[in-house]
Structure formats: structure tokens, C-alpha cells
Amino acid sequence: MAARPAAGLGLFGAPQPAAGGPPVCSRKGCRNDAVWQLLWNNPRIHTPERRKAWASCPDHVEWFEEYLRDRGLWKETLPLTADRPMETR
């Protein structure tokens, strides 16, 4: 019997960097280059200082922020630049 995917995880893809390129947007089906990172934390399962990150293209950054804010998970949105790569801690 195949394992069922966790609820809600079908909305997002894992940010996979192109060979030498920036990460791609985490929104499912979007393959655009990410220029934003949205830092978030689920207080039910993460310590307060823990940060997870989703990558976003300009078209989906507002969607991600709204999704995370509605659930009380959003912490910060930062640009993805050479001097500020994807943050997770």
C-alpha cells in the first residue's frame, strides 16, 4: 500500500536550485526563479528560534505571506540575494 501524502503538502514543491542558479519558487507547479524567502515557524512543533524557509518568485510572494499569516506561522520575508542565501535554522 502506498503512503498517502500529508495534508496540505500538495500546495508546495521543494525549492530545487537549477545547476548553479537560484532556487525555484516553492509554489506547486511554478518553476520560476525565486527572489524572496519567507521565513516561518510552527509554534506547535518548532522552538521559538527555529526558522523554516520557502522560496518564492515575485508572482507568489503575496500568496505565501497570506497563507502563512492566516495560520499564524509567518515571521519574515527577505530578499534572496548572493549575500543572503536561503535561511533555515
Buried (B, 14 or more C-beta within 10 A) or exposed (E): EEEEEEEEEEEBBEBEBEEEEBBBBBBEEBEBBBBBBBBBBEEEEEEEEBBBBBBBBEEBBEEBBEBBEEEEBBBEBBEBEEEEEBEEE
